[in-house]
Amino acid sequence: MKTIDELLAGGVSGKRVFVRADLNVPLDDGTITDDGRIRAVLPTVKALADAGAKVVVASHLGRPKGAPDPAFSLAPAASRLGELLGSAVAFATDTVGQSAQDTVAGLADGQVAVLENLRFNPGETAKDDAERGAFADRLAALADVYVGDGFGAVHRKHASVYDLPARLPHYAGHLIATEVGVLKKLTEDVKRPYVVALGGAKVSDKLAVIDELLAKADRLLIGGGMAYTFLKAKGHEVGISLLQEDQIPAVTEYMERAEKNGVELVLPVDVLVSPEFPDLKTKAPANPTTVDSDKIPADQEGLDIGPKTRELYASKLADAATVFWNGPMGVFEHPDYAEGTKAVAQALVDSNGFTVVGGGDSAAAVRTLGFDENAFGHISTGGGASLEYLEGKTLPGLAALED
């Protein structure tokens, strides 16, 4: 995989460089609530602009239905990118239409433009190769060189991720090069003990990565909504907690395999429960009760790991040489259920090992809960992409850059 360093060494002044970024930031009434993904692509964009390139940044945001939708406009992201760069960023109000063509044509050397949401065009996500290719052709007409730096999208076979690199000289940006380097440390040259903490809502989202990790990790810590399927598989009452009953056979088999392989699979020993889900808008006090994980009342819902589990998980992370964490331990968006996620994050901060926060809600939690991002070895920008890489899958966006 050729990198942006090789591109810069050859000179880019005056060239139109298409940067496929991941500016898929969370918005609240048009206001960005977490600009981490914009800051992550900044080194690549700045390096190209400083070298005199005409930088054309493109991304998706949310899941519009292949047509323009103001709720998913990239205008706020373009504005924030300009603030971070300290210079004005031009914004095209379409993806490959007249506005995009005029905006790119009007760029001076060293200037940056952002195209409107790629997913406003149905060709971006089309299953049909010809439709996707036709959109990639129109994107290619806007550039001379392609730089892939949207790690959060490399597991998608989309036009700007998979098809476009085949049409232009292509390079990996700083972010993708960093992300791939980190993932290799988690798969090819792992320092042990290797501890993985997995949370989040659905166990079905993590089955494939658990399957792979049972042959690689030394210890698996399970939290979040997915833990209740494991607890149910052990015969415990889980009340009205999130449960995927159809996954109990798979979970049972994984627990048996973990024991056989000598992998320590650790489940919550106590949880915070409530008869109702908390109000995440008002953050009104929820007054949860702490119970042992095998004594969840039938009319209560588990919403976070309890204090004994926090201590247990911190102790299981303390001696780790390598840690990968993906998924919160509870409903961290509410202060009454944030302590479990906070405890795991703090354990990573306190660790002397190489610590990786695996993107998605985990990365959002780290920022929401006020942790210093520099206290972690790496915070990934792509939860789904990270998991699929760890599952051993071929990621279309990386494969396209390797050709």
Secondary structure, 3 states (H helix, E strand, C coil): CCEHHHHHHHCCCCCEEEEECCCCCCEECCEECCCHHHHHHHHHHHHHHHCCCEEEEECCCCCCCCCCCHHHCCHHHHHHHHHHHCCCEEECCCCCCHHHHHHHHCCCCCCEEECCCHHHCCCCCCCCHHHHHHHHHHHHCCCCEEEECCHHHCCCCCHHHHHHHHHCCEEECHHHHHHHHHHHHHHCCCCCCEEEEECCCCHHHCHHHHHHHCCCCCEEEECCCCHHHHHHHCCCCCCCCCCCHHHHHHHHHHHHHHHHHCCEEECCCEEEEECCCCCCCCCCCCCCEEEECCCCCCCCEEEEECHHHHHHHHHHHHCCCEEEEECCCCCCCCHHHCHHHHHHHHHHHHCCCEEEECCHHHHHHHHHCCCCHHHCCEECCCHHHHHHHHCCCCCHHHHHHHC
